[in-house]
């Protein structure tokens, strides 16, 4: 019997836009599924938006809308972005569905029936200011294992260790910044430890899993598995636990069940039984995930499936993160590029190709180097493949009205190309797209060399029939290449099929034959890349704000409105001229810890050197300087915006940075200016423009 394969990608969270880092996984999965379908396999690609959890509940509240409205908005946006990148789901659904609720209850009760669920009182982080329990992602602090700062309450993104929010060092509530307290609550737990041996056996016996991941997970099992807290307290946007009123399933319980729910929903629409894929013997499950969610997919998820009678994944393909110009994606550095940002500037199939040529079964990160991207698209996809297609089609159309010859005989080259084509198919099945693209480009090289060596522009003058055979063979190579590239650049392959008058080609059509067709007029397939303007750098990255203490103040000798300040930054002292004499006496300023633009180009103000600029907010009637109780010389930043090391900026650059005061607190956009864990305050509680 044919295997019935369901393939999934990790569920995108319905709380923000799809970005090009997300697209690594969805493009990878889509290429794999397209390759299986072109091979004639029975395969479906099911996914859904992950819609539950505190972030969605809190952000909906901020916007003054119900969570259902927020998740619907992102559902529409996500589906649109995926479609525009030619990512074809057989079903793209939502975890906030009746099918998912029913399946979550079913699995929970099955596990409970097995004795795998129990309750116990736990001490949790609780924000006394927000008056709510704080889930993992709403507490940040230092990792208890490696000391990395700014880590969430469930796992460290630096060392990948997992822990409880109460284990964090110097924690704070991400909603309001308050230090949380501990408070007791009765929670449901899943006995993950009951499945240690079964998980170990599954991992060892499964030959498909990546060895580096397998060893990683086996080491976790060896160290001992902690039982899993699967409940959350109200307020929470999610499914209520069976028989409870203020307890909800933790989002990580019902989110992966969304894979099954999406399949079930498709089965209802298409008239098949979802259990064919998830429960019966000929069902096959393949997941694609990022390396940040290994723990959940290799431990919790298979244990839940074991305990509730579902099939285990045959394969879980794990990929690395995306870097831009060899750096982590960053909003402040302008390298946080959404799918929509990209689509407004560039062809989506260029990104599909570039990712494909970088993806293999290895866990290494992928680097989208903008210059390398441009070079690879222009030289490989356009100058190599595109040029060969254009020459073959154009020459045949111009000299033979597009009609192909009824015969040709280039057996040796034909056999070499078909052997490589077969290698490509195997690489697709192995999810080794990097090697597949390498082989495809080598076939394109062979085609170009054949065309150049045979020189049909000369041959046609001496032997028209032979030139016709050469062009027909070249067009056959184009057909082979378009089929092999169909999983990667489907739109271009479909265009080639239309020109060839051969629609819906599959891998079974990978052969040289007498086309006996009349090709249509060729069309341009690609546009060469010139300048790529994708990175939009936040101007604040170049601004260096520091804490300084005013140690001396005296009037400017030549200006009534100016004061001269001597400011200590710990490692050095500087003179700064400030126009605040009308609002502050010399004594009021002396001893204050102020915020200074440290890398502003020095200037002379009425003959006195000013090396930096004091920041202050102005209201209708008053001015208040920015103050913070930080160490001298410490940096002041909005969260998530790092300083790029720029030595000097001019005043015009600084004026692009829109700082405002709200109720005595300094903001950059919606981000509070911070010095470590301390907010920058505005003297006198002033609201207004900061300059």
Secondary structure, 3 states (H helix, E strand, C coil): CCCEEEEEECCCECCCCCEHHHHHHHHHHHHHHHHHHHCCCEEEEEEEEECCCHHHHHHHHHHCCCHHHHHHHHHHHHHHHHHHCCCCCCEEEECCCHHHHHHHHHHHHHHHHCCCEEEEEEEEEEECCCCEECCHHHEEEECCCCCCCCEECCECCCCCCECCHHHCEEEEECCCCCCCEEEEEEEEEECHHHHHHHHHHHHHHCCCCCHHHHHHHHHHHHHCCCCEECEEECCCCCCECCCCCCEEECHHHHHHHHHHHHHHHHHHHHCCCCHHHHCCCCEEEEEEEEHHHHHHHHHHHHHHHHHHCCCCCCEEEEECCEEECCEECCCCCCCCCEHHHHHCCCCHHHHHHHHHCCCCCCCCCEEECHHHHHHHHHHHHHHHHHHHHHHHHHHHHHHHCCECCCCCCCHHHHHHHHHHHHHHHHHHHCCCHHHHHHHHHHHHHHHHHHHHHHCHHHHHHHCHHHHHHHHHHHHHHHHHHHHHCCCCCHHHHHHHHHHHCCCCCCHHHCCCCCCCCECCCCCCCCCCCCCCCCCCCCHHHHCCEEEEEEEEEEECCCCCCCEEEEEECCCCEEEEEECCCCCCCHHHHCCCEEEEECCECCEEECCEEECCEECEEECCCCEEEEECCCCCCCEEEECCCCCCCCCCECHHHHCCCCEEEECCEEEECCEEEEECCEECEEHHHCCEEEC
